Amino acid sequence: MEWLDSPSIGFVVVFLGTLFLIGELLVRVKGLFAILGIAIMAMYFSYHITGDVGLWVVILYIVGLALIVIDGKVITDGTVALLGVVLMIIGLAVPAPTFIYGVLVSMGFIIGGFSSALFLKVFPSRNLWAKMTLKDKLTNELGYNSINEQYHQLVGKRGRTISSFRPTGTVEIEGEQYSATSGGSWIEASQDIIVVSVDGTRILIKPLENEENTDS
């Protein structure tokens, strides 16, 4: 495998190995990417590990990968994953025969890691770091519907209070019960009401008699 002496070939090998290994963490492909990634990286390490560089670089690489998995499944804030990335890059660069070779395989790792995100457009996601992404504000601009559509459709519908409102309570609308608020007014149980507005899942109601008096 003398062709692995070429820095450009080393770049391609590490790029592909990282692409498939990180891709395995991001998408569900029944272990296929893991097999490809492990085989490619095993080829890289088996050729470059010599008497001067022991198996500790492989252990460093594996520990770094494990930290990324742990961060994605347990911690989900990215800090431990960043440490894992650093350890993996060190594990790849140390056995490199030259400085230029080490720089290129480090670049291959980074580019391969980012490129693996393209698999999300084709394969189902594993939802790694899902807890962290849920911290983003769910707005229409980001492609989300910020208002619960079911609640939004309640505007203008009539119902009956199940409990007294002072000023919150339970209301029944079309056979379903919802928590709601009357704003600032008190409403007794078993009174007819109408939904005035909905803000997210906050339902604002008013007595139906008030609505009828307004209309007249």
ZAMARGU-4260 file (C-alpha; in steps of 0.2 Angstrom, whole numbers, plus 5000, padded with zeros to 4 digits):
<rodrens>
0) 5000/5000/5000 | 5014/5012/4996 | 5001/5023/4988 | 4997/5029/5005 | 5013/5038/5006
5) 5005/5051/4995 | 4998/5066/5006 | 4984/5068/4993 | 4979/5050/4995 | 4980/5051/5014
10) 4968/5066/5013 | 4956/5056/5002 | 4957/5040/5013 | 4954/5050/5029 | 4940/5060/5021
15) 4931/5045/5016 | 4933/5036/5032 | 4927/5051/5042 | 4913/5053/5030 | 4906/5036/5033
20) 4910/5035/5052 | 4902/5052/5056 | 4888/5048/5044 | 4884/5032/5054 | 4881/5043/5069
25) 4869/5055/5060 | 4859/5043/5049 | 4851/5025/5050 | 4859/5014/5037 | 4860/4998/5047
30) 4878/4999/5051 | 4884/5000/5032 | 4893/5016/5035 | 4901/5010/5051 | 4908/4995/5042
35) 4915/5006/5027 | 4922/5019/5039 | 4931/5006/5051 | 4938/4997/5036 | 4945/5013/5028
40) 4952/5019/5044 | 4959/5002/5049 | 4969/5003/5032 | 4975/5020/5036 | 4982/5016/5054
45) 4988/4999/5049 | 5000/5007/5036 | 5006/5022/5046 | 5008/5014/5063 | 5027/5010/5065
50) 5039/5006/5079 | 5040/5025/5083 | 5021/5027/5084 | 5011/5014/5094 | 4993/5008/5096
55) 4990/5023/5107 | 4985/5034/5093 | 4972/5022/5088 | 4966/5022/5106 | 4966/5041/5106
60) 4955/5040/5090 | 4943/5028/5097 | 4941/5038/5113 | 4938/5054/5103 | 4924/5045/5093
65) 4917/5038/5109 | 4916/5056/5116 | 4906/5062/5101 | 4894/5048/5103 | 4892/5051/5122
70) 4889/5070/5119 | 4876/5067/5106 | 4866/5054/5116 | 4868/5060/5134 | 4876/5078/5136
75) 4870/5086/5120 | 4879/5103/5122 | 4893/5100/5110 | 4908/5103/5122 | 4913/5085/5125
80) 4911/5082/5106 | 4923/5096/5102 | 4936/5087/5114 | 4932/5071/5104 | 4936/5079/5088
85) 4952/5086/5094 | 4958/5069/5100 | 4953/5061/5084 | 4963/5074/5074 | 4978/5071/5085
90) 4976/5052/5082 | 4976/5055/5064 | 4990/5068/5062 | 5003/5060/5074 | 5007/5045/5063
95) 5008/5055/5047 | 5025/5054/5040 | 5027/5072/5036 | 5020/5089/5043 | 5011/5092/5026
100) 5003/5075/5027 | 4997/5078/5044 | 4989/5095/5039 | 4980/5086/5024 | 4973/5072/5034
105) 4967/5084/5047 | 4958/5094/5034 | 4951/5078/5027 | 4944/5074/5044 | 4936/5091/5046
110) 4929/5091/5028 | 4923/5073/5029 | 4914/5077/5045 | 4905/5092/5038 | 4901/5083/5022
115) 4893/5068/5031 | 4878/5080/5035 | 4873/5078/5017 | 4867/5061/5021 | 4853/5068/5031
120) 4845/5074/5015 | 4844/5055/5009 | 4843/5044/5024 | 4833/5045/5040 | 4841/5054/5054
125) 4846/5047/5071 | 4842/5063/5079 | 4859/5065/5088 | 4860/5081/5098 | 4841/5082/5097
130) 4839/5090/5114 | 4851/5104/5109 | 4842/5108/5093 | 4826/5109/5103 | 4833/5124/5112
135) 4830/5134/5095 | 4815/5145/5095 | 4802/5136/5084 | 4796/5150/5073 | 4788/5151/5056
140) 4804/5158/5049 | 4813/5143/5053 | 4800/5132/5045 | 4790/5128/5060 | 4772/5132/5065
145) 4774/5141/5081 | 4755/5140/5085 | 4747/5123/5089 | 4736/5121/5074 | 4723/5111/5084
150) 4721/5125/5097 | 4722/5139/5083 | 4706/5131/5075 | 4696/5134/5092 | 4695/5152/5089
155) 4676/5157/5087 | 4670/5140/5094 | 4658/5138/5108 | 4659/5127/5123 | 4655/5125/5141
160) 4665/5128/5157 | 4669/5112/5167 | 4676/5121/5182 | 4675/5139/5189 | 4687/5151/5181
165) 4696/5163/5193 | 4703/5166/5180 | 4709/5149/5174 | 4700/5133/5173 | 4694/5119/5162
170) 4682/5121/5147 | 4674/5108/5136 | 4673/5112/5117 | 4666/5099/5105 | 4668/5085/5117
175) 4686/5089/5121 | 4693/5097/5137 | 4705/5111/5137 | 4714/5122/5150 | 4709/5140/5147
180) 4709/5157/5154 | 4695/5170/5156 | 4707/5185/5156 | 4703/5194/5172 | 4684/5189/5174
185) 4677/5176/5185 | 4666/5163/5176 | 4656/5150/5185 | 4655/5131/5180 | 4642/5125/5167
190) 4642/5142/5158 | 4642/5143/5139 | 4657/5152/5133 | 4666/5156/5116 | 4684/5156/5112
195) 4690/5173/5109 | 4708/5170/5104 | 4723/5158/5105 | 4741/5162/5108 | 4751/5146/5107
200) 4742/5134/5118 | 4734/5148/5129 | 4715/5149/5126 | 4706/5165/5130 | 4687/5163/5133
205) 4673/5174/5137 | 4655/5171/5143 | 4644/5168/5128 | 4631/5180/5135 | 4644/5194/5134
210) 4647/5190/5116 | 4628/5190/5112 | 4626/5207/5121 | 4640/5214/5110 | 4633/5208/5094
215) 4616/5216/5098
</rodrens>
